[in-house]
Amino acid sequence: MMNAPRILAALALLLQAGIAAADSPSAWLDTALPELLKEYRHFHQNPELSFHEEKSAALLAADWKALGAEVHTGIGGYGVVGLLRNGDGPTVMVRGDMDALPVKETTGLDYASRVTALNPDGTSVPVTHACGHDIHMTNLLGVARYLAARKDQWRGTLMLVAQPAEERGAGARAMLDDGLFTRFPKPDFALGLHVNAGLETGKLRIGPGYLFANVDSVDIRVRGKGGHGAWPHVTIDPVVQASRLVMDLQTIISREIEPTAPAVITVGSMHCGTKHNIISDECRLQLTVRSYSDEVRAHLLAAIERKAKASAASARAPEPEVTVSESTPAVYNDPALAERLAVVLKKELGADNVLKADPVMGGEDFSQFGRDGVPAFYFWLGAVDAERLARYTRDGGKPPSLHSAGFYPEPEQTLRTGVRAMSQAVLELLGKP
């Protein structure tokens, strides 16, 4: 038989375990999730294009003010910063992006978007959250509310960042240029997440090092000398020149870049001429260029310009115009931070639910925060339930990808996992009472 001191000690341990369970994000979500789901549907039904996130920003700002945060709006456009201070300690930034895409939703959901808006070129386009930023914003609300209600568990400053224009790769830089890390505390750590259209709900993918690629858009104006198609000898044909260049560009990857260094050069658009029998004056090419390291990136961009000039020289053509724009650096997860948080996430969700993330050639401007000297960690959040994934497989297809008209997350389980994972990651990094 246990003696009285041992019984009391055992009861104390049980009581502590009960308090910890009640304070856990999972238990809190049992009550909080219905309201979060309402807000998720609101975000989904009211998407806004890049740099037009006025209503989304206002909702987030109002919510954070109600939690007692110091809120600043209009940062780099419609960006919002919320500072939830709780004594001395580290500053941990959690970022969520707000913008949607010019895509017509075909999901058939009863809360599907029917919004239209004006594109930058003035044309009317349908708008939907085809990249899951509605989940990202709602997750940010959940994390903020949970940590505001658990101030006895942490010390420091929770820095909430609602970012505009991720889809244009410009919002993070705009916020930084508007003083994100100078007007406000520069965080000790930066955290972010992204839904994954092919990963089952309840699971994450994480990893150290590169997660997303450098992304550069390159425009090349190939110049020639126009004339009649029947007299090519008195012209300089930009179509022939551009065709040669398209093939030459591929040799940069196959013959100039080390085989173990991933890189992509894709010519996504080539516009030349107006009629069958007219040789035009110019041809315009649009490229997307992907890489991971700064060294490979610099080599690719220099080689593209070199090849373009060489193609022109071989045709006795005027020198081409090469312009690089919409550049986004690679997302790099700080290895020490990734290792530290892997332990926390596996403990919260179970080791079987925290999987290895392989680098992808997509882009994400969350990378800008790491480039500005903040240790950063970004992870994939499963967004499609196992039954739906199995159905896609049985039907011989794959799940609709991010940015597609048919993509939609399963919000309840996605948010439950996202809020739990992000809240525990933040608690690990903030100071302890």
C-alpha positions in Angstrom: 0.0 0.0 0.0 1.3 3.5 -0.8 2.0 5.7 2.1 0.4 9.2 2.5 3.3 11.3 1.1 3.4 9.1 -2.0 -0.3 9.3 -2.5 -0.2 13.1 -2.2 2.7 13.3 -4.6 0.8 11.1 -7.1 -2.3 13.3 -6.8 -0.1 16.4 -7.3 1.3 14.9 -10.5 -2.2 14.0 -11.8 -3.4 17.5 -11.0 -0.5 19.0 -12.9 -1.1 16.8 -15.8 -4.8 17.8 -15.8 -3.9 21.5 -15.8 -1.4 21.0 -18.6 -4.0 19.2 -20.7 -6.5 21.9 -20.1 -4.0 24.5 -21.1 -2.9 22.7 -24.2 -3.7 24.1 -27.7 -5.6 20.9 -28.5 -8.0 21.2 -25.5 -8.4 24.9 -26.1 -9.3 24.3 -29.7 -12.3 22.2 -28.7 -14.0 25.4 -27.6 -12.3 27.9 -29.9 -12.5 26.1 -33.2 -16.2 26.8 -34.1 -15.5 30.6 -34.1 -12.3 30.2 -36.1 -14.1 28.2 -38.7 -16.7 31.0 -39.1 -13.8 33.4 -39.7 -12.1 31.0 -42.1 -15.3 31.0 -44.2 -15.5 34.8 -44.1 -11.9 35.0 -45.4 -12.6 32.4 -48.1 -15.7 34.2 -49.3 -14.1 37.6 -49.3 -10.7 37.2 -51.0 -8.6 40.2 -52.1 -5.9 40.5 -54.6 -2.2 41.5 -53.8 -1.8 45.0 -52.4 -5.6 45.3 -52.0 -6.1 43.3 -48.7 -7.9 46.2 -47.0 -10.8 44.2 -45.4 -8.7 41.2 -44.4 -6.1 43.5 -42.7 -8.9 45.4 -40.9 -10.4 42.2 -39.5 -7.0 41.0 -38.2 -6.1 44.4 -36.8 -9.4 44.6 -34.9 -9.0 41.1 -33.5 -5.5 41.8 -32.2 -6.5 45.1 -30.6 -9.3 43.2 -28.7 -6.6 40.8 -27.4 -4.7 43.8 -26.0 -2.0 43.9 -28.6 -0.3 47.1 -29.8 -1.4 47.3 -33.4 0.1 49.1 -36.4 -1.5 49.2 -39.8 -0.5 50.3 -43.3 3.0 48.8 -43.2 4.2 48.2 -46.7 0.7 48.5 -48.1 -2.0 46.9 -46.1 0.4 45.0 -43.8 -0.4 44.8 -40.1 1.9 44.4 -37.1 0.5 43.3 -33.7 2.8 43.3 -30.7 1.5 41.3 -27.8 3.9 42.2 -25.0 4.3 40.1 -21.8 7.4 41.3 -19.9 11.1 40.8 -20.7 12.0 38.0 -23.1 12.6 37.1 -26.7 10.6 38.5 -29.6 9.1 35.8 -31.8 7.5 36.8 -35.1 4.7 34.7 -36.7 3.8 35.7 -40.2 0.7 35.0 -42.2 0.0 36.2 -45.8 -3.3 37.7 -46.9 -3.6 37.9 -50.6 -5.6 35.8 -53.0 -5.3 34.9 -56.7 -7.1 35.8 -60.0 -8.6 32.4 -60.3 -12.3 31.3 -60.8 -13.2 28.8 -58.0 -14.7 25.5 -59.2 -14.7 23.6 -55.9 -18.5 23.6 -55.6 -18.3 24.5 -51.9 -21.4 26.2 -50.4 -19.0 29.0 -49.2 -17.1 29.3 -52.5 -15.9 32.7 -53.6 -17.9 34.7 -56.1 -15.8 37.8 -55.8 -14.5 39.7 -58.9 -11.9 42.5 -58.8 -9.7 44.5 -61.1 -6.3 43.2 -62.1 -3.4 45.6 -62.3 -4.1 45.9 -66.1 -7.6 47.0 -65.4 -9.4 43.9 -66.5 -12.1 42.3 -64.3 -11.1 38.9 -62.9 -12.5 36.3 -60.5 -10.7 36.0 -57.2 -10.2 33.1 -54.8 -7.9 31.8 -52.1 -6.5 29.1 -54.3 -3.2 29.1 -52.3 -4.7 28.7 -48.9 -3.9 32.1 -47.4 -7.4 32.1 -45.9 -6.1 29.2 -43.7 -2.9 31.2 -43.0 -4.8 34.2 -41.7 -7.2 32.1 -39.6 -4.3 30.2 -38.1 -2.7 33.5 -37.2 -5.9 34.4 -35.3 -5.9 31.1 -33.5 -2.3 31.4 -32.4 -2.8 35.0 -31.2 -5.9 34.1 -29.2 -4.4 31.0 -27.6 -1.2 32.8 -26.5 -3.1 35.9 -25.3 -5.1 33.6 -23.0 -2.0 31.8 -21.7 0.3 34.7 -20.7 1.2 32.7 -17.5 3.1 30.3 -19.8 5.5 32.7 -21.5 7.5 35.9 -21.3 8.6 38.3 -24.1 6.9 39.7 -27.2 4.7 37.9 -29.7 5.1 39.8 -33.0 2.1 39.1 -35.3 2.6 40.0 -39.0 -0.1 40.0 -41.6 1.7 40.4 -44.9 0.3 41.7 -48.2 1.2 40.6 -51.7 3.0 37.3 -51.2 1.7 36.1 -54.6 3.6 38.9 -56.3 6.8 38.2 -54.2 6.8 41.8 -53.1 4.9 42.1 -49.8 7.7 41.0 -47.4 10.2 43.4 -49.0 7.6 46.2 -48.9 7.1 45.7 -45.2 10.8 45.5 -44.5 11.4 48.7 -46.6 8.7 50.4 -44.5 10.6 49.7 -41.3 9.3 46.3 -40.1 12.6 45.6 -38.3 13.5 49.2 -37.4 10.2 50.8 -36.4 9.3 47.6 -34.4 11.4 45.2 -32.4 13.6 43.1 -34.6 12.6 39.5 -33.8 14.9 36.9 -32.4 13.1 34.3 -34.5 10.6 34.3 -37.4 8.1 31.5 -38.0 5.7 30.8 -40.9 3.8 27.9 -42.5 2.1 27.0 -45.8 -0.7 24.6 -46.5 0.2 21.6 -48.7 -2.3 20.3 -51.2 -0.8 16.8 -51.3 -0.2 16.3 -47.6 -2.8 14.6 -45.3 -4.4 16.7 -42.5 -2.8 16.2 -39.1 0.7 16.0 -40.6 3.6 18.5 -41.2 6.7 18.4 -43.4 9.7 20.1 -41.9 13.4 20.3 -42.5 16.6 22.3 -42.2 18.3 24.2 -45.0 16.6 25.2 -48.3 12.9 24.7 -48.6 11.9 27.0 -51.5 14.0 28.3 -54.4 15.4 31.6 -55.6 12.9 32.9 -58.2 13.8 35.4 -60.9 11.8 36.6 -63.8 13.8 37.5 -66.9 12.6 39.4 -69.9 14.6 39.4 -73.1 13.9 41.7 -76.0 15.6 40.1 -79.0 16.1 42.8 -81.7 16.3 42.3 -85.5 15.6 44.1 -88.7 12.1 43.5 -90.1 11.0 43.1 -93.7 9.3 40.9 -96.2 9.2 37.1 -95.6 10.2 36.5 -99.2 13.4 38.5 -98.9 15.0 37.3 -95.7 18.5 38.1 -96.9 17.8 41.8 -96.4 16.5 41.4 -92.9 17.8 40.2 -89.5 15.3 37.6 -88.4 14.6 37.8 -84.6 12.5 34.6 -84.7 15.4 32.5 -85.8 17.6 34.3 -83.3 15.1 33.7 -80.5 14.7 30.1 -81.5 18.4 29.5 -81.3 18.5 31.3 -77.9 15.8 29.1 -76.4 17.9 26.0 -77.2 21.1 27.6 -76.1 19.7 28.5 -72.7 19.2 24.9 -71.8 22.9 24.2 -72.2 23.5 26.5 -69.2 21.9 23.9 -67.0 23.3 20.8 -68.8 26.9 22.1 -69.3 27.6 25.0 -67.0 26.0 24.0 -63.6 27.2 21.2 -61.5 24.9 18.2 -61.9 24.2 18.0 -58.1 23.1 21.7 -58.0 19.4 22.0 -58.8 18.5 24.7 -61.3 15.7 25.5 -63.8 15.4 27.8 -66.8 12.0 27.8 -68.4 11.0 30.0 -71.3 7.3 30.5 -70.5 6.4 32.9 -73.3 7.7 33.9 -76.7 6.0 36.6 -78.8 7.2 37.3 -82.3 5.7 38.9 -85.4 2.2 39.6 -86.6 1.6 37.9 -90.0 2.8 34.9 -92.1 4.9 36.9 -94.6 6.3 39.6 -92.3 9.7 39.3 -90.6 9.3 41.4 -87.4 11.7 43.8 -85.8 11.8 42.1 -82.5 10.9 39.0 -80.4 10.1 39.0 -76.7 10.9 36.2 -74.3 9.8 35.7 -70.7 11.7 33.3 -68.5 11.4 32.0 -65.0 14.7 31.0 -63.4 15.0 28.8 -60.3 18.0 27.9 -58.1 18.9 27.5 -54.4 22.4 28.9 -53.8 23.4 32.5 -54.4 26.4 31.3 -56.5 24.2 29.3 -58.9 21.7 32.1 -59.1 24.4 34.6 -60.1 25.8 32.2 -62.6 22.4 31.5 -64.3 21.6 35.2 -64.6 25.0 36.1 -66.0 24.9 33.2 -68.4 21.4 34.1 -69.7 22.7 37.6 -70.6 25.8 36.1 -72.2 23.9 33.7 -74.3 21.5 36.3 -75.5 24.3 38.6 -76.5 26.1 35.8 -78.3 22.9 34.9 -80.2 22.6 38.5 -81.4 26.3 38.7 -82.3 26.0 35.5 -84.4 23.1 37.0 -86.4 24.8 40.5 -86.8 21.8 41.8 -84.8 21.6 44.7 -82.4 22.4 43.8 -78.8 19.4 42.5 -76.9 17.8 44.0 -73.8 17.8 41.7 -70.8 15.8 42.7 -67.7 15.6 40.8 -64.4 12.5 41.5 -62.2 10.2 40.0 -59.5 13.2 38.4 -57.8 12.6 36.4 -54.6 15.4 34.7 -52.7 15.3 31.1 -51.5 13.7 30.2 -48.2 16.4 28.8 -45.9 15.5 27.2 -42.5 18.0 27.9 -39.9 19.4 24.4 -39.1 19.8 24.8 -35.3 16.3 26.3 -35.1 14.8 23.6 -37.2 16.4 20.9 -35.1 15.1 22.5 -31.9 11.6 22.8 -33.1 11.5 19.3 -34.6 11.6 18.0 -31.1 8.7 20.2 -30.0 6.5 19.4 -33.0 7.0 15.7 -32.8 6.1 15.8 -29.1 2.9 17.7 -29.9 1.7 15.8 -32.9 3.5 12.5 -32.7 6.7 11.6 -34.5 4.8 9.7 -37.3 3.0 13.0 -38.2 6.1 15.1 -38.6 7.7 14.1 -41.9 10.8 15.2 -43.8 10.4 18.1 -46.3 12.3 18.0 -49.5 13.2 21.3 -51.2 10.9 22.5 -54.0 11.4 24.9 -56.9 8.5 27.1 -55.8 9.1 30.5 -54.4 8.0 32.2 -51.1 9.0 35.7 -50.0 9.0 34.7 -46.4 12.7 34.3 -47.3 13.2 38.0 -47.0 12.9 37.9 -43.3 15.8 35.4 -43.0 17.8 37.5 -45.5 17.5 40.4 -43.1 19.3 38.5 -40.4 16.5 36.7 -38.4 16.8 32.9 -37.8 13.7 31.6 -39.6 11.7 28.4 -39.8 9.0 27.6 -42.3 7.0 24.4 -42.6 4.3 22.6 -44.7 0.9 22.0 -43.1 -1.3 19.1 -44.4 -4.5 20.4 -45.8 -6.5 17.5 -47.5 -8.1 14.7 -45.5 -6.9 11.1 -46.0 -10.3 10.0 -47.6 -10.2 12.7 -50.3 -6.5 11.9 -51.0 -7.4 8.2 -51.4 -10.3 9.1 -53.7 -8.0 11.0 -56.0 -5.7 8.0 -56.1 -8.5 5.6 -56.9 -9.7 7.8 -59.7 -6.3 7.7 -61.2 -5.4 11.3 -60.6 -3.6 13.7 -58.3 -5.0 16.2 -55.8 -5.7 19.7 -57.3 -2.5 21.7 -56.8 -2.1 25.0 -55.1 -3.2 27.9 -57.4 -5.7 25.6 -59.2 -9.4 26.4 -59.4 -10.3 23.1 -57.7 -8.0 23.3 -54.7 -9.6 23.6 -51.2 -8.4 22.6 -47.7 -10.3 20.7 -45.1 -10.4 23.6 -42.7 -11.3 22.0 -39.3 -8.4 19.5 -39.2 -6.0 21.8 -41.0 -6.5 24.6 -38.4 -6.5 22.2 -35.5 -3.0 21.0 -36.5 -1.7 24.4 -37.6 -2.7 26.2 -34.4 -1.3 23.4 -32.2 2.0 23.3 -34.1 2.6 27.0 -34.3 1.5 27.7 -30.8 3.9 25.1 -29.3 6.7 26.3 -31.5 6.2 29.9 -30.3 6.0 28.7 -26.6 9.3 26.9 -27.1 11.1 30.1 -28.3 9.5 32.6 -25.9 10.9 33.1 -22.4 9.5 31.1 -19.5 7.9 32.5 -16.3 
